[in-house]
Amino acid sequence: MGNFDRRNSMKMKRRKAQAKKKERLAKRREPAKKAGAKKGAAKKPVAKKTPAPKA
């Protein structure tokens, strides 16, 4: 390894690969967020049912 090869070390290769992987996953998740309204991403709170009064 030369004097200026720090960015080509095994550690830097792993870090760069991890960053690229996260970018890919973020791009894959991004369209799901836009179409998330259909899948019920923001669910409305369900009203709690009160039990019937005992006679």
KEGU-577533 format. One record per residue (C-alpha): residue number from 1; x, y, z. Coordinates in steps of 0.1 Angstrom, whole numbers. Example, Ala and Ser with C-alpha at 12.3 -4.5 7.8 and 13.67 -1.06 7.14 Angstrom:
residues 2
  num   east  north     up
    1    123    -45     78
    2    137    -11     71
This chain:
residues 55
  num   east  north     up
    1      0      0      0
    2     14     34    -10
    3     15     66     10
    4    -17     79     -5
    5    -37     47     -6
    6    -56     51     26
    7    -89     53      8
    8    -82     20    -10
    9    -77      1     23
   10   -100    -28     32
   11   -116     -7     59
   12   -125     21     34
   13   -138     -4      9
   14   -161    -18     35
   15   -173     17     45
   16   -179     27      9
   17   -198     -5      2
   18   -220      0     32
   19   -228     36     22
   20   -237     24    -13
   21   -259     -3      1
   22   -278     21     23
   23   -283     44     -7
   24   -298     16    -28
   25   -321      6      1
   26   -332     42      6
   27   -340     45    -31
   28   -360     13    -30
   29   -380     25      0
   30   -387     60    -14
   31   -414     50    -39
   32   -432     30    -11
   33   -435     62      9
   34   -452     80    -19
   35   -477     52    -25
   36   -480     45     12
   37   -514     62     15
   38   -530     33     -3
   39   -516      7     21
   40   -529     25     51
   41   -496     40     63
   42   -515     67     82
   43   -542     47    100
   44   -570     66    117
   45   -573     59    154
   46   -600     34    161
   47   -627     46    186
   48   -629     25    217
   49   -663      8    221
   50   -679     13    255
   51   -694    -18    271
   52   -732    -19    272
   53   -746     -8    306
   54   -755    -37    329
   55   -792    -38    340
